[in-house]
Structures are given as C-alpha cells and as structure tokens.
Amino acid sequence: MLDLFTIFSKGGIVLWCFQGTAQSLTSSVNALIKSVILQERGGLGSFTHESLSMKYKLDNEFELVFVIGYQNFLQLSYVDKFLNDIQMEFRNRYKDELHKNLLCLNLDGFTDLFHQKLKACEKSAQTEKTRFVVMKTFDESVKSQKTVASMIEKKKDDKKTAPKKEPLKPLATPPASPPTNQINGVSSPSKLKKFSKMNAEKKSSSTDSKVAGKKVKEGRTWGNGGSMKDAKDLDFSDVTQNGDDANKAVVDVDERYDSMAGQLKEYDDGRQSSSDDDDVDGGGEEVKTTMTTKKKSAFGLFDGLKNLVGSKVLTKKDIEPAMEKMKDHLIAKNVAAEIAGNLCESVITKLEGKVLGTFKTVASTVKQALEESCVQLLTPRKRIDILRDALDAQAKRKPYVVVFCGVNGVGKSTNLAKICYWLIENNLRVLIAACDTFRAGAVEQLRTHCRKLNAIHHSKKEQIMAHLYEKGYGKDAAGVAMEAINYARDFHFDVVLVDTAGRMQGNEPLMKSLAKLIKWNQPDLVLFVGEALVGNDAVDQLVKFNQALADFSDADDPHLIDGIVLTKFDTIDDKVGAAISMTYITGQPIVFVGTGQTYCDLKNLNARSVVHSLLKS
C-alpha cells in the first residue's frame, strides 16, 4: 500500500529507494526538499504534494533523510512506527560504513529486510483493526438476574424507609404592620404630592443653572492667515513654468536626491556581528569569566570544562530548555508566535542526534543553528530581478506589469513611487495605473508623485518618464488596469505599476475584486506590501491574501503573491521579526525594504544583517 520509501543524504545522494507504483514521484520528492528541508520546516514531520502524502525523518548524526509516501486518502496507522523501525535498522546495520563512504554501501540484503518489516507492520495493523470487544449475552448480564418481584420489593422498601414530611409550623411572630404613611406599600397621596413638588422645583433649578452657565463656542481667528490673493504667490507646485526661478527650483530638487542607477544597495543597520556579542542564555551552561569574577576552585573549573567538552550526542531533552528561551526571544523581536514555534521545532529536529562540538555549549550550538536557519529562510529560492525582466519585456515590445496589493495604510502608493523613481533612474519609461478607485485622494496622490518625479528628472531627461493613467473614482479596477496595460503597449511604455486599493484580509468583496484584477490582466509580478511593525497579524494577512487569490481566481494554477515589499523598516530598531514571519508563510522573498521618507529610501534586504539584529540580545 506504500507508493514510496527512499533514503538519501542531505547532500543529494540517493542510497536506497522502493517504489510501489509505476508513476514517477520525483517531482514530489523535489517539492519536499525545496519547500520543507531547504526552507527550515523540518519540524512539521509531514508534507503533501498533489495526491501524495509524505512523512519524513531526519537522521542528523549521519546526515540522512528517510521519506515514506502513500496516497493521501489512505489512513495508514502503521506509517510512523514503520518509519522509525526502518531508520533504526538502517542505522544499526550500516553505521560503520556510513562514517566511511556513502558510495561504498552494500545494500543487497536491505530490500528483503524492508519487505519483511513492511509485512509485519501491515499484519499488526490489520490485527489491531479487526480486534473488537466481545459483547456479553443477555443471560450473562447483571440485568438478567433481576426479577419483577425483586424490583417490587425494592420499591416497597424504599417507600417504607422514606422519611415522613413534617407539617408546616406557623410563624413565631406576625409580620410588622405597614407604616402609618403607607397603604399596601404605596405612599399616601399627601406624601406623594409633596415629594413630586420638591422634585419639580429641584429639576427646574438645575436646568436654569445649566443654561445660565453654558459657554458658547466661539470661532477662532488665525493670525497671518492670508487671503486668496496670496495663494498664487505661495503656490510653488508648478515647477514646469518658464523662468530662472523655475529652473533653479528644479536644480534644487535634483540635488536632494541621489542617483539610483543600477541595482539597489542592501540595507544594513551598521551593526556588524562579533564573537563578543552577548549570547541569549540557553540553559545556564555558558561559563563567563570577567576581571571581577571570583576565582573558581579546581573542582568547579573541572566541572565547567566537563560540561564544555564535546563527544556528547544531543537529545531533545538537552535542546528544549535552550530552545524555549530562544522562542521567547524571537517572539519579543516581533516574530509571530506560531512561526517562532515552528522554526524552533525545525531547529530541534535539525540538531537532535548531532554530536556536540568540542568546547561548545548547548546554548551556543542552538543559537548558531538558529542563525543558519534564519539566513537560509531569508535567502530567496528564486531571485526576482525587476530590471532584467523589464529589459527582456522591452526587447519583446511589451510592458512589464507589477501589481501592488496589501492592507490599508501600509504605504503602497508611497513605495510604488519609490520603485518608479528607481526605474526612471535606469532609463525605463513608467506608466502608473491608478486602480485605487475607492479611497478619496488616491488619484490625486499619484498625480502629485508623477509631477514631482518628472520635476526631479526635468533637467536630466528630454522626455517625461512617469505618466499617470486614471479614470477617476467608482470604476472597475480590473477594467482600468486592462486599459492601462493596452495603453502602455500602444505607446511603448517599459513598465506598468498598478496601484490597488487597500483592503483588509477579511473583506470578501474587495478580495474578489483583487483576484479578478490579477486573473484578467495576468501581471508579471504581484507584490504584497506589508509593514515591518506587525507581528502575529502578518501571518493572518498573508495567509488570507494568498487563500483569497487561490479561491476567487477560478483557475487551475492561480497567480499568488510573488514577493514582499516591507515598509517602515527604519522604525523598528532590532525588532525585525516580521521579515521572518512573512517569508516563512509565503516562501517568497522580500524584494524591497522601505527605509525612509524620500524616493531614495529603498533598499534590498541583507539577510545576515537582519538575522544578526534578530538574535542580538
């Protein structure tokens, strides 16, 4: 009933393979390696690709991976036990050869052993499945021993032994008589009349005092407010007018912005890693010495060295205390709690069974493994090179289309303008499609960006490099985007940047509209714009955006999020956990990082710098 069982090394050498079907399963195993093992998701233990469910186990001592596969509609209870048994048999049988050379393994007798173990597990599972509890017959039950006579006698006994009810006794004292001024709990008419008159007088006096003491809000008069005659002299937005002042304004604007020709620079927080940095304490095993530390005794020093010396095989019990502190540290650095847990489980799976290095502690080993995992996670599986792809599209005489999406207020339009500036610096003509037809002021904001971008490059370029395509408000965003792409094709624009309306991940009508826009126009790149300030909410946003694009596109192969733009990255200091959360959820790279308020504040992500900030205590 198994479709696949394979054993291969982490270096990619297949040592042994069993396949129970004629169908090629190479793509499923490759998907497991790319999506799980290389993306630090080893703690999950299972993976599904198409119709094949796979479970895997990592042997870190010998750097091996054991994978078992079966159809996902089957309920096989013996899979986990069988996977563990085969791993132990393989280790015990070939442990000497595994340390020498993997290519010289003689596995002739292992196939027979595999089939024997498989038959034994299947038989055991079948026995467990057919085992049932034998029901007692009615004659054997306790109920059959009871007779009608016994039940009648029991009722009589119960009736005889039942306690007698005592008669109710009269009250010791009669209730108190009503007050003289009340009749049946209601005040007398004279009292009511007097009380209502007092209330009326009190209410009228309080109302009069409020009216008398009420302050009427007066209009504020602003000094030096100006008038409509001054508005024309104070308007400096029209920088395209003739005259020396206009040219001087353009030159001043040009000097404020650096050249961004070529690839973007990598973001670096300026803090280089050092071996002297404080480690996150992972279990109290780190021996720290300073000038003020008291001198240890010979026995204490020996005990410390005994804990540090290697040749110790790490177990899950050894790693978990250090990893719990690491998990709390990651959550404090803005990593989503679920992602932090999965990442730590993956590191535990990666370290379990490894031999501790000489003069290394568990805490330092765990931190080093976590650092390597985070760097590997942030390193993109596929490089997104917008300049190269745009030049390829230019050679084919079609525009390169990029769609920006995300929740409200994260900075989609602002970062779209930054990317537009970078593209213009590299001599690409850009058409901005104003497809946010919902938010008031969205079109005017893009129009202002276009005017300013063209003003910056007025003295550099002979033609206008940034154009805006807009149809106003209330229009269908998918239709506006389609018209903009056709316009760009007709007038030979190199890149089309599509701005969409901000929407919350739970807004179904707007998510359907976004899926429709992507399905109709088939953009080359879909970028999700997210904030570096969010923590757990980043998981919910990305999962629901991807799920909505998959559900509402009605396509066999829907176009999902291709990359991430992380904004406000300069405001978070060392709490850079959102980068880890977003990359872990989508498996897609962070393409750009927004680091400021000007058009030049756009960078590429430096994975090692981010991980250093993340793990710094």
N, C-alpha and C positions, 0 to 999 in steps of 0.2 A: 504493500500500500504506500510505500515511500517512493517518491519520484526522484530524490536526490540525496546523496550523502557524499561530501567531499572534505578533504583535509588539505590545506595549503598553508604555506608560510606567509608571514606578513611581508616578505619580500616579493611575493607573487609566484612562488614555485608550487605547483600542484603536486602533492605527494601521492595522493590516492583518491579515487573517485568511483562512486557507484551511481548508476543512473537507471531507474526503473521504467523509463518511458523513452520513446523514440524522439520526442520533442526536444529541441535544443533549449537548454536552460542557461546558456552562457550569459545572455542579457540580464537575467535575474540575479546571477551571482555578481556581475559587474555593477548592477544597481545597488546591491548590498554593500559592496566595497566603497563605492563613491558616496552613497548617501548616509552610511552608518559608520563604517570603520574609519574612513578618512575625515568625517565630519564630527568626530568625537561624540557619537551617540551609542557607544558600546554598552552603556548601562541598561538599555531598553531590553535586550535579550531576544527580540523577535523583530521581523520585518516582513512586509507583504508587498509583492511586486506582481501586478496583473492578477492572475488567479493562483499564484504560488505563495504559500506561507513558508517562511524560513525562520528557523531558530538557530542561534549560533552560540559558541562558547570560545572564549579566548584563553589560550594557554601562554601566559606571559613568560614563563620560565624558558620555554623552548621557542617562543615567538611563532606559535601556530594558531590557526583558526579552524574550528570544526563547525561545519554547516550541515543542517538537515532540512530537507524541503518536502512538502506534501501539498495537496490541493486544499485550498482554504475552506472548502465546505465540509471537510472531514473533521471529526472530533476524535483525535488520537490521544488517549490518555497516557500512553507509554513513551511519548516523544522525549520528554525531559530526562526521564530515567535512562532511556537508551542512549541519549547523547552523552550523559555523564559516564555511563559504563564504557562506551567506546573510547572516550577520552582517556580514562584511567587505564584501559587495556593497552591502548597505543603508547601511552607514556611508559608504562611498566615494561612493555615488550621491547621498545626501541630507544630507551633513554640513553644507553651508551652510544648508539650510532647517531642520535640526534645532536650530541655535543660535538661530534667529529665532522661529518659531512652529510648534508641532506640528500645530495645527489647519489650517494652510495647506499641508500637504504634498500634492503631486500624485503619486499612486501608480498612475496608469493603466498605465504600462509595466512596473511591477514584477511583475505577475501573470505575464506572458509570460516574463520572466526567471526567475521562480521555477520554472515548469514546465520550461523548458529545462535548468536546473541539476538538477532532480529526475530528468529522463530520463537525463541524462549520468551522474549518480551511480548510478542503478539499473542502467544498462548496464554501467558499470565494475564494479559489484559482481557482476553476473551473469557477466562475463568472468572475474573472479577466482575465482568459484565453480566454473566449468566447466573451468578450467585444471588440467591434470594432467601428471604426468611420464610420457613415453613409455617403456615398458619395452623393453629390448633383447631381441632374439630369442636363442634358444639358440646359433645359429650365430655370433652376434656376441659372445657372452660369452667370458670367459677360460677357463672350464671346458671349453668345446667344443674348445679347442686341445690339451688334454691327451689322451694316448692311454694304453692299458693298458701298452704297452711302456715308455713314459717313467716311469710310476709304479713298474713292477717294477725298472727300472734304478736309480731313486732309492732304493728300499728296499735294493737290494744295496750301493749306495754308502754308505748310512747304516750298513749292517751292517759294511762293511769299515772304515769310519772310526771305528767305535765304540771307545772306549778299553777296553783289557783290564783286567779286575779282578785286583788283586794278591792273592795268598794271605795269609791272616791270619798275623801273626807271633806267636810265643809271648811271654808277658810277660817283661820283663827280670829282675824279681825276684819270687819267690813271695810270696803274701800272708803277713802276720805271723801267727804261731801264736797261738791263743787264750791269754788269761791263765791262770795256774795255778789261780785260784779260780773259773773259769767253764768250763762244759761246754756247747758249742754255743750260746753267748750267754746262758746261764742260770747264775745264781749257784749255787754249791754248796749243798747242804742245810744245812750247818753255818752258813754265812754268812746264809742266808735266815732261819733260826731266830733267830739273834742279832739281826738287823735288825728283825724283826717284834716281838720282845720289847721293844726300845728304843722303837719307835713306840707300842706299847700303854701303856708307862709314861708317855711324854710326853703322850699323849692324855688319860689319866686325871688327870694332874696339872693340865692346863689346864682340864678340866671342873670339877674341885674348886675351882679358884681362882675361876672364873666364878660358881659357885653361892655361894661364900662372900662374894664382893664385890657381889652383886646387891642393888640397892636396891628396896625395896617401896614403890610409890606410895601415899602417904597422902592421905586425904580432906582438902580444905581447909575450914577453918571461917571463915565470913564474920562480921565484926563488925557489930552493929546490923542483923542480918538480918531481924528482925521475926518475927511469928507470924501465924497465921490470924486471931487476934483483932484484929490491927492492920489487916488487909486492908480491912475495912468502913470504917474511918475514913479510910483513904488513897485510897479509890475516889471520884474526882471526875467520873467519866464520866457519871453520871446527873444531867444539868443540868435535867431536866424536873420534879424533885421540888419540893414546896411549901416555902416559907420564904424569908426575906430573903436567906440565903446563896445560894440558887439563883438568885434574880433578879439579885443582884449579879454572879454568875458570868456570866450571860447578857449583862449590860451590859458587863462587861469584854471578853468575846469580841467584841461588836459594835464596840467602839471600835478593835479591832485591824485591822478590815477596812474599806477604803474603798468608797464606793458605785461600782458599775459599771453604772449605768443608762445606756441609750443604746448607741451604737456604741463599740467598744473603741478605746483610744488606739493610735497607731502606735509601734512600737519604734524608738527612736533611741539610738545608742550615745553621743550627746553630742559627737561629733567632726564638726564641720562642714567641708565641703570648702573648700579655699582654693587660690588660684593659686600660693601659696608652697610647697605641698607638694612633696616630692621626687618626681620622676618616676622610673619604672622605666627604667633606661638601656636604650635600644633599639638601639645600634649605634655609640655614640661620637660622634654628630653634634651633641649638645647642647653649646652654648657657655655655660659657667657662669662668672660673674665674682663675686669677693668682694673685701673690702678688703685681704686679704693676698695676693691673686693678683699675680704679677709682671706688669708692663706688657708687652703684646704688641707686636711690631714692626708696622709699617704693612702689610707683606706678609701677615703672619699674620692680622691683623684682616680684611684684604680677603678672604683665603681663607675665613675663617669666615662672613663675610657672603655670599660666593658660594654656600656650601652652604645658607644660610638663605633666600635669595631664591626666590620662587615661580616659577610658569610651568613647572614640571617635571612631566611625566607620570609617575606612579608605575607601576612594573613589579613583577612578582612577585619579581624578584631584589632590588629595593630594599626590599621589605616583609619578606621572610623572615627576615633577621637580627634585626630588631626583634621580630618575632612569635615567634621561638624563645625569646627571653628572656621575653616575656610568657607564653608557655606554661609555662615553668619556674616563673614567679612564681605562676600560677594553681594549679599542682599543689602548690606549697608552701603555698598558702592552702586546701588540702583539697578542691579541685575534682578530680573523678575524671579520670584521665589521658586516657581516651578522650573524655570530654566536653570537656576543655581543648583537645585536638587538633581536634575537630570545630568548636568555637567559633572557634578561631584560623583554621582553613581558611575558615570563613564570612566572617570579617573580611577575609582576604586577597582573597577573591572580591569583597567589597563595595568594597575600596579600589583594586583593580587597574584602571588606566586613568584614575583620577581625577587632576586637576591639583593639585599641592601648593600650599597656600595661601602667601601672601606672608609671609616671616619666620616660617615654621613648619618644624620638623624632622620627619623621618620618625617618630621615636620619639613625639613629642607627638601627631602625627596618628594614629598607630596606637593610642595609649592613649585618645584621645578617641573613636575609632571603637569600640573595645572597650567603653568605658564606656557608650556609647549602646546597643550591642548587648545588654549585660547588663541594663540598665534595661528595655529593651524585652522581654527574655526574662522578667524577673520581674514585669512588669506583666501581670495576668491578662487573658486574652482574654474571659472572661465573669466577671462579678462574682458571687461567692457571698455572698448576704445572708441569713443564717440567720434573723435577726429578722423581716425582711419576709416570707420564705417561711413561717415559723411562724405569723405573724398571718394570712396567706392561708389556710393549712390550718385555723386556728382558725375562720375565717369559714365554712369548708365543713364544720365539725364533724367533722374527722378529725385524728388526731395526725400531727405532723411527725416522721419517723423518721430517725435518724442512726446509722450503724454505724461503730464504730471497729475497725480492724484493724492489724496490724503484727507485728514480730518480738518475741521475748522481751525483757523488761526495759527497754523504751524509755519507759515511763511512760503507758501507755494509760489505766489506771484513774485515775491522778492527774490527768491533763489532762481526762479526762471529768468529774471532779468540779469542776475549774476552770470548764469550759464550763457545767456545771449551775448553779454559783453565779452566773455572768453571766446566764443565762436567768432564774433566780429574781429577780435584781435588776430584771429587766424584766417582772416580774409574769406569768411563764409557769409553769404547773404542769408539773413534770417527773417522768416515771417512768423509773427506771433499771432496765434488764433485765440481770440477772446471767447472761449466757450463757457466761461462762468457767466451765464445769463440770469443768475438768480440773485447774487449778492449786490446790493446797491453800492456803486462806486467801483466795481471790479474793472469795468471797461475803461473808466477814467484813469484808474491807477496804471493800467498797462499803457495807455496813451501817454501818460506822463513819463513812464520809463522809456518808451520809444523816443520821445522828444529829447530826453536827457542823453540817451545813448548816442543818438545822432549828433547832438551838440558836442559831445566829447570827441567824436571822430570827424568833426566837420573840417578840421584843418589837415587830417590825415588821409581821408578818402575822398575821391571825386564824386562818388555816388552815395546815396543814402543806403545804409546797410541793414537797418532794422525797420520793418514795416509792421503795421497792425492790421489784422483782418477782423472786423467786428460787424455784427448785425443787430446790436442793441440788446435789450433785455426781453425775457419771456420767450425766446426762441428755443427750438430743439437743439441741444448741444451737439448731438451726433450729426445733425444736418449741417450745422455751422462748421464743424470740423471737416466734413467731407468737401464742402465748398472751398474751405481754405486750402486743403491739400490740392484740389484741382486748380485753384488759382496759382499756387506755388509752382505746380508743374507747367502751367501755361507761360508764366513769366520768369521761369528759370531761377527760382529760389533754391538754395542748397539745403536748408534745414527749416522744418516747421516745428515750433514749440507750441503745444496745445495746453492751454491753461483751463483747468476744470474747476467746478465749484467745490468748496469744502463740504464734506458730509460726514456725519457720524456713522460708525460702522454698523449700527443697528437700524439705520434708516433704509428700509427696503425699497421704496420708490426711487430714491436717489441712487442706490446701488444698482438697481436695474438699469437706470439711465446710463451709468458709467459702463456697465457691461455691454450695453447696446452701442455706445460710442466706440469702444475698443473692437467689438465684433465687426461693425460696419467699415471701419477705417483701417484695420489691421496695421497698427503703428509698428515701427521697428523696435521701439523701446518704451516700456512702461515703468516709470519711476514713482515709487512711493515716497512722499515727503513726510518725514516724522521728526518729532522733537527729541533732542538729547535729554530733556528734563523728565520724560516719562519713565516709569518703572514697569510695574505689572500691567499697566494699561497698554503698553506696546504689544504685548502678546495678543491681547484681545483684538486690537486694531488690525494687526497683520493677518491673523487667522481669519477674521470675518471678511476682510477685504479680498483675500485670496479665495475664500469659500464662495463669496458672492460672485466674483468673476467666473468661477467654475460653474456655479449653479444657474446663473441667469444668462450665460452666453449661448446655451443650446448648441454647443459644438462638441465634437468628439475630442478634439485637442484644443481646449480653451487657452487663450493667451493670458497668463497670470503676471504677477509682478516680476520684473526682470532685475531691478536694482533699487537701492535705497539712497535718498538724499537726507542726511542727518543735519538738522538745523540747530542753531543756538549752541553750538559745541563749545564756544568760548565762555559760556556762563556757568559751567558745571564743575569747574576745578578738576578734581580727580574722580568724580562720580560718573564714570564713563560706561556704566553697566548697560545702558540702553543699546549701545552698539553690539554687545554680546547677545542680548535678548533678540533683537531684530534679525541679526544674521543667523542665529540658531533656528528661529522659527521658519524663515523662508528658505534658508540655504543659499540666498543670493547675496552678492557683495554690496558693500557701502561704496557707491560710486563717487559721491561728493560729500564734503563736510563744510557747512557754513560756519564761519569763524568771526563774523563782524557785521558792520552796517554798510560798508561800501561795496561797490561792484568787484573790487579786487579780493574781497574776503571770501575766497572759495578755494578749497584745498582738497587733495587726495588724502585718504586715511593711511596713517602709518601704523601698521598692526602692532609692532613691537613697542612703540611709544604708548599706545593705548593700553596694552596689557601691563606695561610697567606701572602706569598710573593706577590701573585697576587693582594690582596686587600690592601696591605700596601701602604700608600700614600707617 
